[in-house]
């Protein structure tokens, strides 16, 4: 019989459990951010399952990073739209 692999869903739950004491040591506001980051990773589990990475924490962190970058891009687009509507001069940064 072949080797049974732990699913990425189980690995994410295990990582969150291993970091439980760290989470509890954080300030309440930071605990919410911690939870939000894991929620971002959970939303990308289908893609993470395709990675077959031997270090699942890298894929979990990548999911968090992609979710955060997506949120930042959405906010930047909203700021650009507001600035355009109010005739702000264009920003110099790229």
N, CA, C and O of each residue as an XYZ file, in Angstrom:
376
protein
N       0.833     -1.184      0.000
C       0.000      0.000      0.000
C       0.873      1.241      0.000
O       2.009      1.231      0.475
N       0.319      2.294     -0.538
C       1.064      3.542     -0.615
C       1.070      4.305      0.696
O       0.386      3.954      1.657
N       1.843      5.329      0.698
C       1.954      6.171      1.889
C       0.760      7.124      1.942
O       0.400      7.723      0.928
N       0.153      7.267      3.102
C      -0.973      8.179      3.276
C      -0.426      9.558      3.627
O       0.330      9.720      4.584
N      -0.818     10.529      2.845
C      -0.370     11.904      3.075
C      -1.434     12.678      3.839
O      -2.631     12.498      3.616
N      -0.991     13.525      4.723
C      -1.903     14.399      5.457
C      -2.369     15.488      4.502
O      -1.550     16.090      3.808
N      -3.671     15.750      4.457
C      -4.195     16.766      3.536
C      -3.736     18.158      3.959
O      -3.372     18.384      5.113
N      -3.760     19.069      3.020
C      -3.357     20.449      3.318
C      -4.333     21.070      4.316
O      -3.942     21.930      5.105
N      -5.591     20.647      4.292
C      -6.566     21.146      5.262
C      -6.164     20.732      6.675
O      -6.223     21.536      7.606
N      -5.759     19.483      6.826
C      -5.311     19.002      8.130
C      -4.004     19.687      8.545
O      -3.820     20.020      9.715
N      -3.106     19.894      7.590
C      -1.835     20.549      7.898
C      -2.058     21.986      8.351
O      -1.374     22.466      9.255
N      -3.015     22.677      7.725
C      -3.332     24.045      8.137
C      -3.885     24.053      9.560
O      -3.498     24.888     10.377
N      -4.787     23.124      9.851
C      -5.353     23.033     11.201
C      -4.258     22.723     12.223
O      -4.257     23.282     13.320
N      -3.334     21.841     11.870
C      -2.228     21.506     12.770
C      -1.317     22.705     12.996
O      -0.871     22.942     14.119
N      -1.036     23.467     11.933
C      -0.188     24.657     12.066
C      -0.857     25.680     12.975
O      -0.205     26.282     13.829
N      -2.149     25.872     12.790
C      -2.879     26.826     13.623
C      -2.878     26.365     15.085
O      -2.757     27.180     16.000
N      -3.013     25.070     15.290
C      -2.987     24.522     16.648
C      -1.601     24.682     17.285
O      -1.493     25.049     18.455
N      -0.547     24.407     16.518
C       0.816     24.555     17.046
C       1.118     25.994     17.438
O       1.916     26.241     18.342
N       0.481     26.943     16.757
C       0.715     28.358     17.035
C      -0.288     28.935     18.040
O      -0.328     30.148     18.249
N      -1.085     28.084     18.654
C      -2.118     28.534     19.578
C      -1.586     29.342     20.753
O      -2.162     30.370     21.107
N      -0.490     28.889     21.362
C       0.074     29.628     22.499
C       0.605     30.990     22.038
O       0.461     31.989     22.743
N       1.212     31.022     20.864
C       1.695     32.291     20.305
C       0.515     33.243     20.107
O       0.592     34.419     20.465
N      -0.583     32.725     19.531
C      -1.762     33.551     19.289
C      -2.296     34.128     20.593
O      -2.622     35.313     20.664
N      -2.385     33.289     21.625
C      -2.916     33.757     22.904
C      -2.021     34.816     23.544
O      -2.508     35.632     24.327
N      -0.728     34.822     23.231
C       0.195     35.814     23.783
C       0.087     37.157     23.063
O       0.581     38.169     23.560
N      -0.551     37.171     21.907
C      -0.709     38.415     21.151
C      -1.770     39.305     21.787
O      -2.648     38.825     22.504
N      -1.683     40.598     21.518
C      -2.746     41.527     21.916
C      -4.033     41.138     21.194
O      -3.988     40.535     20.122
N      -5.166     41.480     21.774
C      -6.461     41.080     21.209
C      -6.600     41.513     19.740
O      -7.074     40.737     18.911
N      -6.195     42.730     19.422
C      -6.291     43.208     18.035
C      -5.413     42.363     17.110
O      -5.797     42.068     15.979
N      -4.237     41.978     17.597
C      -3.341     41.151     16.787
C      -3.867     39.724     16.656
O      -3.606     39.056     15.655
N      -4.602     39.254     17.658
C      -5.226     37.938     17.551
C      -6.223     37.909     16.398
O      -6.316     36.921     15.671
N      -6.963     38.997     16.239
C      -7.914     39.083     15.122
C      -7.175     39.041     13.790
O      -7.607     38.360     12.860
N      -6.073     39.761     13.696
C      -5.281     39.745     12.460
C      -4.739     38.343     12.204
O      -4.776     37.858     11.074
N      -4.237     37.694     13.248
C      -3.753     36.315     13.138
C      -4.868     35.425     12.573
O      -4.641     34.659     11.637
N      -6.059     35.530     13.141
C      -7.197     34.728     12.676
C      -7.556     35.061     11.234
O      -7.871     34.169     10.446
N      -7.510     36.337     10.893
C      -7.817     36.755      9.520
C      -6.809     36.187      8.528
O      -7.179     35.797      7.420
N      -5.537     36.137      8.921
C      -4.510     35.576      8.038
C      -4.758     34.092      7.791
O      -4.619     33.618      6.663
N      -5.122     33.363      8.831
C      -5.422     31.946      8.629
C      -6.688     31.776      7.790
O      -6.799     30.813      7.030
N      -7.626     32.685      7.916
C      -8.826     32.628      7.070
C      -8.448     32.832      5.604
O      -8.998     32.173      4.722
N      -7.511     33.741      5.346
C      -7.031     33.946      3.976
C      -6.408     32.663      3.430
O      -6.649     32.290      2.281
N      -5.614     31.996      4.250
C      -4.985     30.740      3.827
C      -6.049     29.671      3.562
O      -5.936     28.914      2.598
N      -7.089     29.605      4.416
C      -8.151     28.605      4.234
C      -8.881     28.812      2.916
O      -9.303     27.844      2.284
N      -9.034     30.062      2.495
C      -9.734     30.348      1.238
C      -8.943     29.888      0.017
O      -9.483     29.828     -1.088
N      -7.671     29.565      0.214
C      -6.829     29.156     -0.904
C      -6.364     27.703     -0.783
O      -5.364     27.316     -1.387
N      -7.087     26.907     -0.005
C      -6.693     25.518      0.209
C      -6.764     24.686     -1.068
O      -5.941     23.790     -1.263
N      -7.721     24.962     -1.931
C      -7.820     24.189     -3.174
C      -6.548     24.363     -4.005
O      -6.012     23.389     -4.534
N      -6.073     25.587     -4.116
C      -4.826     25.833     -4.855
C      -3.639     25.237     -4.105
O      -2.731     24.674     -4.717
N      -3.649     25.362     -2.787
C      -2.542     24.835     -1.986
C      -2.428     23.321     -2.127
O      -1.326     22.774     -2.092
N      -3.551     22.650     -2.283
C      -3.516     21.191     -2.413
C      -2.812     20.761     -3.688
O      -2.336     19.630     -3.781
N      -2.739     21.640     -4.659
C      -2.073     21.321     -5.923
C      -0.559     21.511     -5.845
O       0.162     21.062     -6.737
N      -0.073     22.160     -4.807
C       1.349     22.468     -4.714
C       2.193     21.251     -4.356
O       3.348     21.166     -4.774
N       1.650     20.314     -3.599
C       2.385     19.122     -3.158
C       3.745     19.502     -2.583
O       4.763     18.887     -2.901
N       3.745     20.502     -1.749
C       4.985     21.006     -1.153
C       5.290     20.243      0.129
O       4.397     20.051      0.954
N       6.532     19.805      0.312
C       6.850     19.094      1.549
C       6.852     19.998      2.789
O       6.844     19.502      3.916
N       6.862     21.292      2.590
C       6.826     22.252      3.689
C       5.518     23.032      3.606
O       5.481     24.109      3.012
N       4.460     22.511      4.186
C       3.146     23.131      4.019
C       3.066     24.551      4.560
O       2.259     25.343      4.073
N       3.875     24.893      5.547
C       3.802     26.251      6.098
C       4.142     27.284      5.029
O       3.613     28.395      5.058
N       5.012     26.939      4.093
C       5.313     27.871      3.007
C       4.080     28.150      2.167
O       3.825     29.295      1.793
N       3.319     27.115      1.870
C       2.100     27.289      1.076
C       1.057     28.048      1.881
O       0.339     28.882      1.330
N       0.964     27.773      3.172
C       0.023     28.496      4.032
C       0.371     29.982      4.043
O      -0.507     30.832      3.895
N       1.650     30.290      4.219
C       2.083     31.689      4.231
C       1.871     32.350      2.878
O       1.512     33.526      2.811
N       2.089     31.602      1.798
C       1.864     32.153      0.467
C       0.387     32.490      0.274
O       0.059     33.524     -0.307
N      -0.499     31.628      0.754
C      -1.934     31.926      0.682
C      -2.287     33.190      1.440
O      -3.085     34.004      0.975
N      -1.678     33.351      2.628
C      -1.898     34.570      3.411
C      -1.382     35.793      2.666
O      -2.033     36.837      2.635
N      -0.211     35.651      2.070
C       0.396     36.766      1.349
C      -0.432     37.158      0.131
O      -0.631     38.343     -0.132
N      -0.911     36.166     -0.609
C      -1.742     36.452     -1.785
C      -3.035     37.150     -1.357
O      -3.461     38.112     -1.995
N      -3.651     36.673     -0.288
C      -4.875     37.312      0.198
C      -4.640     38.743      0.632
O      -5.445     39.628      0.342
N      -3.534     38.972      1.331
C      -3.198     40.322      1.779
C      -2.908     41.226      0.588
O      -3.377     42.364      0.540
N      -2.137     40.724     -0.370
C      -1.822     41.520     -1.559
C      -3.092     41.844     -2.347
O      -3.230     42.941     -2.889
N      -4.006     40.893     -2.407
C      -5.271     41.122     -3.097
C      -6.071     42.228     -2.411
O      -6.644     43.092     -3.074
N      -6.106     42.193     -1.089
C      -6.816     43.232     -0.341
C      -6.166     44.597     -0.550
O      -6.865     45.595     -0.725
N      -4.849     44.647     -0.533
C      -4.130     45.910     -0.749
C      -4.412     46.437     -2.153
O      -4.645     47.633     -2.331
N      -4.392     45.558     -3.142
C      -4.667     45.985     -4.517
C      -6.084     46.546     -4.641
O      -6.303     47.545     -5.327
N      -7.046     45.900     -3.974
C      -8.420     46.405     -3.994
C      -8.532     47.768     -3.349
O      -9.224     48.650     -3.858
N      -7.848     47.943     -2.225
C      -7.863     49.244     -1.550
C      -7.171     50.319     -2.389
O      -7.629     51.460     -2.443
N      -6.074     49.954     -3.040
C      -5.368     50.914     -3.898
C      -6.268     51.356     -5.057
O      -6.277     52.529     -5.432
N      -7.020     50.415     -5.616
C      -7.936     50.761     -6.704
C      -9.029     51.705     -6.207
O      -9.417     52.638     -6.910
N      -9.521     51.460     -4.996
C     -10.541     52.351     -4.428
C      -9.975     53.742     -4.177
O     -10.644     54.739     -4.447
N      -8.752     53.822     -3.664
C      -8.109     55.127     -3.418
C      -7.923     55.850     -4.752
O      -8.208     57.043     -4.859
N      -7.444     55.126     -5.768
C      -7.257     55.742     -7.091
C      -8.574     56.296     -7.627
O      -8.614     57.398     -8.175
N      -9.652     55.526     -7.468
C     -10.956     55.982     -7.956
C     -11.406     57.226     -7.200
O     -11.913     58.169     -7.808
N     -11.226     57.238     -5.885
C     -11.605     58.417     -5.096
C     -10.767     59.631     -5.474
O     -11.289     60.738     -5.603
N      -9.466     59.420     -5.650
C      -8.604     60.527     -6.036
C      -8.988     61.059     -7.412
O      -8.964     62.268     -7.642
N      -9.338     60.167     -8.315
C      -9.738     60.589     -9.660
C     -11.034     61.393     -9.597
O     -11.171     62.423    -10.257
N     -11.983     60.909     -8.796
C     -13.265     61.609     -8.662
C     -13.092     63.002     -8.059
O     -13.850     63.916     -8.383
N     -12.110     63.166     -7.197
C     -11.901     64.451     -6.520
C     -10.774     65.264     -7.142
O     -10.334     66.259     -6.567
N     -10.308     64.846     -8.309
C      -9.287     65.566     -9.082
C      -7.983     65.784     -8.320
O      -7.379     66.854     -8.401
N      -7.554     64.761     -7.577
C      -6.253     64.835     -6.925
C      -5.170     64.725     -7.997
O      -5.383     64.074     -9.021
N      -3.998     65.360     -7.774
C      -2.912     65.168     -8.743
C      -2.434     63.722     -8.687
O      -2.506     63.092     -7.632
N      -1.943     63.182     -9.816
C      -1.492     61.782     -9.832
C      -0.303     61.581     -8.889
O       0.514     62.479     -8.686
N      -0.232     60.371     -8.319
C       0.897     60.029     -7.436
C       2.146     59.804     -8.261
O       2.076     59.384     -9.416
N       3.293     60.089     -7.655
C       4.560     59.906     -8.347
C       5.077     58.472     -8.235
O       5.834     58.020     -9.093
N       4.673     57.750     -7.181
C       5.176     56.383     -7.021
C       4.445     55.451     -7.998
O       3.310     55.720     -8.391
N       5.103     54.365     -8.379
C       4.506     53.474     -9.387
C       3.322     52.700     -8.885
O       2.734     51.919     -9.633
